[in-house]
Amino acid sequence: MATKRGLKFLAASHRYYLDGRPVPGVTSIIGVLDKPALPRWAARSVAEYVADHRDAVEHLYDMGRGPMVDALRGVPWQRRDDAATRGTSLHDIAERIAGGEEVDVPEPLIPLVEQALAFMEDYQIVPVATERSVASREHRFAGKFDLIADSKVGRAIWDYKSGKAIYPETALQLNAYAGAEFMGECGDESPVPECEAAYGVHIREDGYDVIPLEFGRHVYREFLVIREAFDIAKRVRGDWKVPGSGYARVPLLKTSEDDTP
């Protein structure tokens, strides 16, 4: 039976399949870049948890060393997941509001949503496409952008962030989306609208910042170099479940003294 042509995103596993075959997401590809701030952030997250949750830490001591270590080393990733869930909720609400829908906003998100609305009004945002999956068959990647819109600064691709900052790698991310061959899932494909620029929108409870990002074919070409590096890294590392599948092979058999000629 022929595989149905098209892009499919599985939300539960956060995986993309293009024409029946898995393809890496743009953020996973960019993840091969070194992130020197990540170890410092992880260490600080654990230190802040210990400083701010005395009773919980005392309870962890009662559980024993092993469970305590397991719990504390998971703190940074729990914070990351909580922030991702918060950001996803903001994206979903912003998309629905941009489409003219009335939305009941959860109370903790009201300040962020108010700032997102202020951004849309201040920049005269007219959505062209929101929250659309994109892919490239030639270069084998996929992803999902937040917003392509007309505005007082022209037609651009925009990315909402509610975390600590807009990082430079966001430019690579948005150029990859804008350079993809099509948008749409399950065979419903159309060209990605042409964009003139890229911006990151840092949404905070006390305001927002719009950060211009480098944009153009030269940045897209740089992303494609990173795309190749992603494949190289996979070949080098191999499959951790299959010894010797990467560039470090299985150990040589030792020769006993009795076998020495």
Secondary structure, 3 states (H helix, E strand, C coil): CCCCCCEEEECCCCEEEECCEEECEHHHHHCCCCCCHHHHHHHHHHHHHHHHCHHHHHHHHHHCHHHHHHHHHCHHHHHHHHHHHHHHHHHHHHHHHHCCCCCCCCHHHHHHHHHHHHHHHHCCCEEEEEEEEEEECCCCEEEEEEEEEECCCCCEEEEEECCCCCCCHHHHHHHHHHHCCEECCCCCCECCCCCCEEEEEEEECCEEEEEEECCCHHHHHHHHHHHHHHHHHHHHHCCCCCCCCCCCCCCCCCCCHHHCC
